[in-house]
Amino acid sequence: MVYKLFTRFVQFLLGLALVLACSALSVSFGNNVSASMTAPDELTAEGFTQFNQGNTTAALKLWRAASDSYRQTKNQEGVIGSAINQSLALRSLGQYPQACQVLAQEALQLPSANTLCSKQLRSTEVSSLDLSRIRPNSTQQLAVQHLGIALQLIGDLSNAKLALQSIEKTAAPQRRGEIQLALGNVERAIYSQLRDRVSRSSDSETLGTSTIELKSQAETVLTHYEQAAAIDSSKLKAQINQFSFLADLSQWITTQQEQNNQLPEIVALDQAVRDRIIKLSPIVVQTNFAAFSPIDQVYARLNVVNSLIEQTQVGQSINPAATQLATEALSTAKTLSNPRAISYSLGTLGRLAHQRKDLKTAQSQLSEALSMAESAQASDAAYQWEQELAKIAKQQGNAALALRYYQSAIENLDRVRGNLLPISSDVQLSFREQVEPIYREYMDLLVEQSQSNLSPIIETYNRLRIAEVENFLQCGRLALVPLSQQPQSPDETIFYILNLNRSIGVIVQSALGTQRFYRADADAVQNALNGVTFNLQNVVQNDRVVLPDETILKEYGQTLYDQIIAPAERAGFLAKKGRIAFVLDNTLQGMPVGLLYDGKTYLSQRYPLRLSIGSEIAQDQRSRGRNTLIAALSESSPSLRDRRINQILPPLTNVESEVQAIRSAFPGSEILNQEFTLERLEDKIQQGNYDIIHIATHGQFSSVPDETFVVAWNRLITAPQLSVLLKSRTSAEIDLLVLSACQTAKGDVRSTLGLAGIAAQSGARSTVASLWLVDDAATALLVQNFYRNLAAGQSKAIALQQAQISLQNSPYSNPYFWSAFVLVGAA
């Protein structure tokens, strides 16, 4: 699909060619198609000339000037047309919120224009009401259509659908196909979210349910595309988009089959997709591309080429039409003198040559494509060609050149991500498909070449972890400092645990800065971790608590210890006294590190432990107060009926004891039960100067931001909302955030990404949270001991360690009760 390969040229995939195809209409807004063009009409026409040549910024300036001229003459249709054109330019530049804003404010004058395109706490509800009241005239309908597209690009899929559906039935017949196409693209973004959920599923029940939903969603996408293809005005674009989606779907099905996912839904979907591809392939390859504008001809052809590449199985030859289409795209791009389009065309030809194993031609074309991308400052293209050139250099045995290409690719990728981070959208870079592989390929090659200098590997690993969290939060750059750039505690050992190619790499760094690399058995580690997770997440069975067998947990814990800790201990990296910090890779983040077992004692009994994402808030040596805000629920609340809660959650009746224990240790205030609402919490945080925020309520950590939440009385507060709320403080950052009754989402292998995201974005120096739902009486006792230890002057890591040891010497000695709690961030 085109947004896999051409991140910032998604206009064709999203139906944005509409404005180009209607450029005459846009020009005519100024004078009702009179023979003589007015000054703003000429500005509009020149804007399209510049846009086709790849001069998007110049086009944007011209269209803004045209808008000013139309406004001066009180020509409202001209203002609306100019706003639509500006949104096209802004989307091409990757400035999706601004594209949304210009449509909502200038074209449609929506009352919620200032919140619709932002991430303010309660903007979604207000904006939905606004959109439901739109009654656009024929000109504004086009603006609503593009607003729907812009809302999809910023990830507001529900409002995107609402906007498009508001004009679906009243639009002119020739425009209905474009609306079906846009709705298909919104449904495709929803499909991508479901597909990601399937890839994260760690148990058969979750996998089966998610796969059934995915099959249904794929059929919804295809239905919209087929309806669009039945209308002449949108037929060609719809067929190309449908072909693109089928190719993507085919590739995903192949991956599932390779992973032994033979569910009936997968088998049925596979046959249906094959039949559709066979029918559609010759039609799409022979498309009359001349029906499109010149720039759309380029990207439409490359879209088809990318689809042909995706549906080609390993060992098969690519459809010979692919090279012809890419060559034609290059010819048109050169005619337009558009360096970005030339770069993408050459890069695509280079990839085709690479797949044919014609390394010389591939290297030449990719190098030229890279040069064109650099001249156009097109980092979004450059990183792709650098990754491809790195692979070729590696094949040729030139590791040094490959490393240089990878390093440069990561730098360019970082720039692209920076532009797209605020976008909560499937159209931004797919992290697992585009971002993560480049980091991992680079780290694999670094490990292969040298294990004597581990600093570049640690630096790359830290950047990957930050990129992953930023991608999850979609909030912009995080103001964090890598551990390697902060003074290391004189008694702390750091373990970096990496997922490498077919193995797990461990880098241990002593308090003195000495480093050592070794590999752990990936299967042994994963099997032990799966065993621990299964035993600890399935304690409640048929409404009864069945505690896990501690002997079994110790066996799993010893396997993890032997693989991860023991080699470092044998090499003398562990002091008898000290602390340990873990930087865990994505699928290992749910590891309860305190449960690692050396055959005699648990690791948490020997050392204070903490987790880190590899970067943290800069260390602050100022003394801290202990003013505490407590938000808690001890009663069943209306919000527990939310559809995102897929299990019965009991009232936390012991929360009041928890609150009393905290209040006896530190001063502050609390909001309990009915008072604990989003609005009240927001007011408290903005008005108070709290050092500690303790949230005692049910919650869930997930790898999906909107499925990571804490339960307030009247609603669920999602990770993005909680992050905005906590960052709204005008005072110094929070010293400690405690989430004492949360759990990781069952069946989500990357669910602890939600915990890492909240910890990173909250602005808190440290976060204490539970990885699974623990008996609330045991939690109250642990919390009581934790705060008592803090009040006695102990560090957070030691206070938590001692609180856990206290539970081990109580009726709650089973690891289920105490090993759930982890400290993330500063010790």
Secondary structure, 3 states (H helix, E strand, C coil): CHHHHCCCCCCCCCCCHHHHHCHHHHHHCCCCCCCCCCHHHHHHHHHHHHHHCCCHHHHHHHHHHHHHHHHHCCCHHHHHHHHHHHHHHHHHCCCHHHHHHHHHHHHCCCCCHHHHCCCCCCHHHHHHHHHHCCCCCHHHHHHHHHHHHHHHHCCCHHHHHHHHHHHHCCCCHHHHHHHHHHHHHHHHHHHHHHHHHHHHECCHHHHHHHHHHHHHHHHHHHHHHHHHHCCHHHHHHHHHHHHHHHHHHHHHHHHHHHCCCCCHHHHHHHHHHHHHHHHHHHHHHCCCHHHCCHHHHHHHHHHHHHHHHHCCCCCCCCCCHHHHHHHHHHHHHHHHCCHHHHHHHHHHHHHHHHHCCCHHHHHHHHHHHHHHHHHCCCHHHHHHHHHHHHHHHHHCCCHHHHHHHHHHHHHHHHHHHHHHCCCCCCCCCCHHHHHHHHHHHHHHHHHHHCCCCCHHHHHHHHHHHHHHHHHHHCCCCCCCEEHHHCCCCCCEEEEEEEEECCEEEEEEECCCCCEEEEEECHHHHHHHHHHHHHHHHCCEECCEECCCCHHHHHHHHHHHHHHHHHHHHHCCCCCCCCEEEEEECHHHCCCCHHHCECCCCEHHHHCCEEEECCEECCCCCCCCCCCEEEEECCCCCHHHHCCCCCCCCCCCCCHHHHHHHHHHHCCEEEEEHHHCCHHHHHHHHHHCCCCEEEEEEEEEECCCHHHCEEECCCCEEEHHHHHHHHHCCCCCCCCEEEEEEEEECCCECCCCHHHHHHHHHCCCCEEEEECCCCCHHHHHHHHHHHHHHHHCCCCHHHHHHHHHHHHHCCCCCCHHHHCCEEEEECC
